[in-house]
Amino acid sequence: MIVEEIFNLVKYEIDDRAHIIVDTAKCANCDHKACVICCPAACYSWESGKLNFAYEACLECGTCEIVCDKKAIDWHYPRGGFGVCFRLT
């Protein structure tokens, strides 16, 4: 299975409170933008010298927090009942 196929097997209950907080001031000094490259859900993008982030499609893998050496990402699982629901059956 490839990552793109996963999106056909998930559903989301989107919370109005983000479970990921990004300190974009720290991102301004980032020279590699690993979160943009590594996020399988493409929640991060870099446009016009600014990081854009959308938590709604997050697959909750935590990769972004692991690869961010600037400690700009504060990642937690969503509140109970919210987030991604994998339907792999």
Secondary structure as the mmCIF struct_conf table of DSSP 4:
data_model
#
loop_
_struct_conf.conf_type_id
_struct_conf.id
_struct_conf.beg_label_comp_id
_struct_conf.beg_label_asym_id
_struct_conf.beg_label_seq_id
_struct_conf.end_label_comp_id
_struct_conf.end_label_asym_id
_struct_conf.end_label_seq_id
HELX_RH_AL_P HELX_RH_AL_P1 VAL A 3 ILE A 6
HELX_RH_3T_P HELX_RH_3T_P1 PHE A 7 LEU A 9
STRN STRN1 VAL A 10 GLU A 13
BEND BEND1 ASP A 16 ARG A 17
BEND BEND2 HIS A 19 HIS A 19
STRN STRN2 ILE A 20 VAL A 22
HELX_RH_AL_P HELX_RH_AL_P2 THR A 24 CYS A 27
TURN_TY1_P TURN_TY1_P1 ALA A 28 ASN A 29
BEND BEND3 ASP A 31 HIS A 32
HELX_RH_AL_P HELX_RH_AL_P3 ALA A 34 CYS A 38
TURN_TY1_P TURN_TY1_P2 PRO A 40 ALA A 41
STRN STRN3 TYR A 44 GLU A 47
TURN_TY1_P TURN_TY1_P3 SER A 48 GLY A 49
STRN STRN4 LYS A 50 PHE A 53
HELX_RH_3T_P HELX_RH_3T_P2 TYR A 55 ALA A 57
HELX_RH_AL_P HELX_RH_AL_P4 THR A 63 VAL A 67
TURN_TY1_P TURN_TY1_P4 ASP A 69 LYS A 70
STRN STRN5 ILE A 73 TRP A 75
HELX_LH_PP_P HELX_LH_PP_P1 TYR A 77 ARG A 79
TURN_TY1_P TURN_TY1_P5 GLY A 80 GLY A 81
STRN STRN6 GLY A 83 PHE A 86
#
